[in-house]
């Protein structure tokens, strides 16, 4: 298989205790030997953030999957990502005040020629050279002025915080995660992949069918040891392209 993708979300114990749904969401689209993936984290303080996260992940991933190879080459890639985000805002705004749908966005477009990563708010994205795990790049979370705050696609100044970067083709393995997963899958100061966790995940997922991989990843995120580290929702999406 030229490209592989596995993702899972687990509801945090704090939301289970309060009878709330998981406010994380992800979407993966396969097209023309390429992958487009989005991971979104809804704000716990927003009434319909789970809906906002699902809608944002789905609409942006499908919009950018129209022609991912051309998107990677395009000089206006930032504008195309921004247009997909704006279209999501336009779709949600008639339903309620946009603040009800607060969510962040992490995304990757993976093609044979390289990748495009885009990011708004917190969460973490890692691009890794699987031949050398010390060769990686990171899109760090952007937090707000105060602790536990960040930037959402529903805010008036969201465009100022949308980041887009291109990555060379050697970064064939990608991890996208919400901040709940980052609490044990990423190190900070500086931000870096926790290879002791992510590399076994990569090695396992690379060698099993997608359904088995999804079940294993779900079980890992739902493991009591993960819940002891954080009571937040947890989402992790793994992407890999063979050379």
C-alpha positions in Angstrom: 0.0 0.0 0.0 1.6 3.3 -1.1 -0.1 5.4 1.6 -1.5 4.4 5.0 -3.6 6.3 7.5 -5.0 5.4 10.9 -6.8 7.6 13.4 -8.7 7.4 16.7 -10.4 9.6 19.3 -11.1 8.8 22.9 -13.4 10.7 25.2 -11.7 12.2 28.2 -12.8 11.0 31.6 -13.8 14.6 32.6 -16.3 14.6 29.7 -17.6 11.1 30.5 -18.2 12.1 34.1 -20.2 15.2 32.9 -22.1 13.2 30.3 -20.5 15.3 27.5 -19.6 14.0 24.1 -16.0 13.8 22.8 -15.2 17.3 21.4 -12.3 16.1 19.3 -12.8 15.1 15.6 -10.7 13.9 12.7 -11.2 13.3 9.0 -8.9 11.5 6.5 -9.4 11.6 2.7 -7.5 9.4 0.3 -7.2 10.6 -3.3 -4.9 9.9 -6.2 -2.2 8.3 -4.1 -2.3 11.2 -1.6 -3.8 11.8 1.9 -5.4 14.8 3.4 -6.0 14.7 7.2 -7.5 17.1 9.7 -7.6 16.9 13.4 -9.8 19.4 15.3 -10.3 20.1 19.0 -13.5 21.7 20.2 -13.4 24.1 23.1 -14.9 22.7 26.3 -16.5 26.1 27.0 -18.4 26.2 23.7 -21.9 24.7 23.6 -21.6 23.1 20.1 -17.9 22.6 19.9 -18.2 18.9 19.0 -20.2 19.9 16.0 -17.8 22.7 15.1 -14.8 20.3 15.3 -16.6 17.6 13.2 -17.7 20.1 10.5 -14.3 21.8 10.3 -12.4 18.6 10.0 -14.8 17.2 7.3 -15.2 20.3 5.2 -11.5 21.3 5.2 -10.2 17.8 4.4 -12.6 17.3 1.5 -12.0 20.8 0.1 -8.2 20.3 0.0 -8.5 16.8 -1.4 -9.8 18.2 -4.7 -6.3 18.3 -6.1 -3.6 17.9 -3.5 -0.7 17.7 -5.9 -1.6 21.0 -7.4 -2.1 22.5 -3.9 1.4 21.6 -2.9 2.8 23.4 -5.9 0.5 26.4 -5.7 1.9 29.8 -4.7 -1.4 30.6 -3.0 -1.7 27.5 -0.8 -2.3 29.6 2.2 -5.3 31.3 0.5 -6.7 27.9 -0.5 -6.6 26.6 3.1 -8.0 29.9 4.3 -10.9 29.6 1.8 -11.8 26.1 3.1 -11.8 27.4 6.7 -13.9 30.4 5.6 -16.4 28.1 3.8 -16.9 26.2 7.1 -17.5 29.5 9.0 -20.1 30.4 6.3 -21.8 27.1 6.7 -22.1 27.3 10.4 -22.9 31.0 10.9 -26.6 30.7 10.0 -27.0 27.9 12.7 -25.8 29.8 15.8 -23.3 32.4 17.0 -19.9 31.2 15.7 -18.6 31.2 19.3 -20.8 28.1 20.0 -18.6 26.1 17.5 -15.1 27.0 18.8 -12.4 24.5 17.5 -8.8 24.4 16.5 -7.3 22.8 13.4 -4.3 20.7 12.6 -3.9 19.3 9.0 -1.6 17.7 6.6 -1.7 17.1 2.8 0.7 14.2 2.1 1.8 13.7 -1.6 4.7 11.8 -3.2 6.4 15.2 -3.9 6.2 16.5 -0.3 3.7 17.7 2.2 1.8 20.7 3.3 1.0 21.2 7.0 -1.6 23.8 8.2 -2.3 24.7 11.8 -4.6 27.0 13.7 -4.5 27.0 17.5 -3.1 24.3 19.8 -2.5 20.6 19.1 0.8 19.4 17.6 1.9 18.2 14.2 5.1 16.2 13.6 6.6 15.3 10.3 9.2 12.5 10.6 11.8 11.0 8.3 11.2 7.3 9.2 14.7 6.4 8.2 16.1 8.7 10.9 13.8 9.6 13.8 16.1 12.4 14.8 15.2 14.2 11.5 11.8 15.7 12.1 9.9 18.9 11.9 7.2 20.3 14.2 4.3 22.7 14.0 3.9 23.8 17.6 0.7 24.8 19.4 -0.1 28.4 19.5 -1.6 29.3 22.9 -3.4 32.5 23.9 -2.3 35.3 26.1 -3.4 33.4 29.2 -2.9 29.8 30.3 -5.2 27.1 28.9 -6.3 29.5 26.1 -5.7 29.2 22.3 -7.0 30.5 19.0 -10.1 29.1 17.2 -11.3 29.2 13.6 -14.5 31.0 14.9 -12.7 34.1 16.2 -12.7 37.3 14.2 -8.9 37.4 13.8 -8.5 33.7 12.9 -6.6 34.5 9.7 -3.7 36.1 11.7 -3.2 32.7 13.4 -3.5 30.3 10.4 0.0 28.9 9.7 0.9 26.9 6.5 4.3 25.3 5.8 5.7 23.0 3.1 7.8 20.0 3.9 10.2 18.0 1.8 9.3 14.5 0.6 11.7 12.8 3.1 9.1 13.5 5.8 7.0 10.5 5.0 5.5 9.8 8.4 3.2 12.3 10.1 1.4 12.5 13.5 -1.4 14.9 14.1 -2.7 15.2 17.7 -4.9 17.2 20.0 -3.4 18.7 23.1 -4.8 15.8 25.2 -2.6 13.3 23.2 0.3 15.7 23.2 0.5 15.5 27.0 2.2 12.0 26.6 3.1 11.8 22.9 5.1 15.0 22.6 7.9 16.6 24.6 8.2 20.4 24.9 10.9 22.9 25.6 11.7 22.2 22.8 8.7 20.5 21.2 9.7 17.0 19.9 8.1 13.7 19.2 8.3 11.2 22.1 9.9 8.4 20.1 9.4 6.0 23.0 5.7 6.2 22.4 5.3 7.2 18.8 7.8 4.9 17.2 6.2 1.6 18.5 2.9 3.0 17.3 4.4 3.7 13.9 6.0 0.2 13.7 2.8 -1.6 14.7 0.5 0.4 12.4 2.7 0.0 9.4 2.4 -3.8 9.6 -1.3 -4.4 10.3 -4.5 -3.9 8.3 -6.3 -0.6 8.9 -9.1 -2.0 11.0 -6.7 -3.7 13.4 -4.7 -0.6 13.6 -7.7 1.5 14.4 -8.7 -0.9 17.1 -5.2 -0.9 18.6 -4.9 2.9 18.5 -8.3 3.3 20.1 -7.4 1.0 22.9 -4.1 2.9 23.5 -5.9 6.2 23.8 -8.6 4.7 26.0 -6.0 2.9 28.2 -6.3 3.8 31.9 -2.7 4.9 31.9 -3.5 7.5 29.3 -6.5 8.7 31.3 -4.3 9.1 34.4 -2.1 11.5 32.5 -4.9 13.7 31.2 -8.7 13.8 31.6 -9.0 15.6 28.3 -10.3 14.1 25.0 -7.5 12.5 23.0 -7.1 12.2 19.2 -4.1 10.9 17.2 -3.9 10.4 13.5 -0.9 8.6 11.8 -0.1 9.0 8.1 2.6 7.2 6.3 3.8 7.0 2.7 6.1 4.3 1.4 9.1 5.5 -0.7 
